[in-house]
Amino acid sequence: MESKELADKIVEILDSKKGIDIEVIDVTGKTTLADYFVICSGNSTTQIKALSDEVEYVLKNDCGLMADHVEGRSGDRWILIDYKDVVVNVFHPEERANYNISKLWETKQKEE
């Protein structure tokens, strides 16, 4: 599966679980970290965990894809799921505002 297709599939999964403010940031050629960052918020730690669990479950069972790495399960206020070319960030709204990844990459893109 191409990275753009994977990002679109992840958006579909997050949307089906009522993820909030889903955003895709194309960083192709701007970093070696990934081609896309998918960012989403959940209203509670329960929803954040459910969103990240659903992404992992669907991609594993429907697409045969396993996450390369998962971070943040202990706190459940920011869970990062790394699929190499696509990195998924599921935030509590406070953490999302604090880290403001969207603004960071917007600034990076303007500098280039």
Legacy VTK file of the C-alpha trace (Angstrom):
# vtk DataFile Version 3.0
C-alpha trace
ASCII
DATASET POLYDATA
POINTS 112 float
0.000 0.000 0.000
1.354 3.418 -0.981
1.860 5.937 1.812
-0.904 8.271 0.551
-3.361 5.357 0.431
-2.333 4.363 3.953
-2.822 7.916 5.243
-6.274 8.029 3.605
-7.209 4.654 5.137
-6.131 5.869 8.583
-8.261 9.008 8.179
-11.228 6.795 7.267
-10.674 4.642 10.375
-10.327 7.650 12.699
-13.400 9.289 11.198
-15.448 6.108 11.689
-14.626 6.279 15.427
-15.529 9.973 15.647
-11.981 11.330 15.798
-11.901 15.111 16.118
-10.109 17.573 13.809
-8.424 14.909 11.684
-5.567 16.394 9.716
-3.031 14.993 7.249
0.294 16.759 6.842
2.306 15.886 3.738
5.994 15.963 4.657
7.198 14.022 1.622
10.731 15.118 0.830
10.897 17.413 3.862
12.024 14.830 6.425
13.229 11.259 6.564
10.802 10.536 9.416
7.756 9.871 7.229
5.812 10.937 4.160
2.668 11.841 6.089
1.657 12.718 9.618
-1.961 12.011 10.504
-3.130 14.015 13.509
-6.364 13.529 15.394
-7.856 14.416 18.758
-10.073 12.525 21.162
-12.156 14.010 23.978
-10.988 11.599 26.662
-8.254 9.097 27.386
-10.811 6.363 26.693
-11.553 7.743 23.232
-7.856 8.302 22.494
-7.116 4.671 23.333
-10.129 3.484 21.298
-9.022 5.517 18.273
-5.465 4.192 18.353
-6.619 0.619 19.025
-8.993 0.783 16.057
-6.260 2.008 13.707
-3.996 -0.853 14.752
-6.801 -3.439 14.632
-8.141 -2.508 11.188
-4.738 -2.134 9.562
-3.599 -5.476 10.963
-6.747 -7.426 10.115
-7.812 -5.773 6.858
-4.454 -4.789 5.386
-1.934 -7.085 7.087
0.021 -4.076 8.390
1.639 -4.006 11.805
2.828 -0.815 13.458
6.586 -0.479 13.521
6.419 1.239 16.908
3.811 2.584 19.361
4.461 5.206 22.046
2.304 6.716 24.778
0.079 3.859 25.857
0.863 4.449 29.535
-0.528 7.977 29.655
-3.143 7.768 26.905
-3.074 11.547 26.327
-0.863 11.299 23.239
-0.445 8.025 21.417
1.921 7.832 18.459
1.692 4.927 16.025
4.558 4.600 13.535
3.865 2.875 10.227
7.239 4.043 8.807
5.917 6.202 5.944
2.876 7.345 7.937
2.978 8.430 11.577
-0.311 8.690 13.446
-0.657 11.047 16.421
-3.803 10.765 18.540
-3.911 13.602 21.065
-5.916 14.874 23.973
-6.861 18.440 22.911
-4.589 20.015 25.572
-1.542 18.075 24.377
-2.345 18.806 20.754
-2.480 22.526 21.479
0.708 22.359 23.543
2.841 20.508 20.971
1.146 22.117 17.949
2.708 19.786 15.379
0.603 21.323 12.608
2.101 24.754 13.226
5.609 23.297 13.393
5.318 21.728 9.930
3.496 24.756 8.528
6.468 26.865 9.641
8.934 24.332 8.190
7.152 24.390 4.830
7.208 28.208 4.704
10.968 28.248 5.338
11.643 26.099 2.273
LINES 1 113
112 0 1 2 3 4 5 6 7 8 9 10 11 12 13 14 15 16 17 18 19 20 21 22 23 24 25 26 27 28 29 30 31 32 33 34 35 36 37 38 39 40 41 42 43 44 45 46 47 48 49 50 51 52 53 54 55 56 57 58 59 60 61 62 63 64 65 66 67 68 69 70 71 72 73 74 75 76 77 78 79 80 81 82 83 84 85 86 87 88 89 90 91 92 93 94 95 96 97 98 99 100 101 102 103 104 105 106 107 108 109 110 111
